[in-house]
Amino acid sequence: MSTRTQNHLFINLCGLRTERDVDKAVEAGAEAIGFMFANSSRQVDATTAVRLVRRVPSGVMTVGGFRDQAVLEVWPRPRRTRPVIPACRSA
């Protein structure tokens, strides 16, 4: 059973694009860090995402924003890189 209370606010910061963004989000206490793979001004490519995901501590989730995309085509999950959990995906 989780030790979190019902009033716990889960903090997910999405649209991060730089090492500084990731470091500041972790420092601020984010529980999840998100990367946008969908067409957006905050979009990152897989190579950039791999570099950024490797900076995220193991206690912080990694999330990906996808829209009308095959997740495995956009994020093939290179070996030794943890998964990115799809956060949104429309048909």
Buried (B, 14 or more C-beta within 10 A) or exposed (E): EEEEEEEEEEEBBBBBBEEEBBBEBBEEEBBBBBBBBBEEEBBBEBEBBBBBBBBBEEEBBBBBBBEEBEBEEBBEBEEEBEEBEBBEBEE
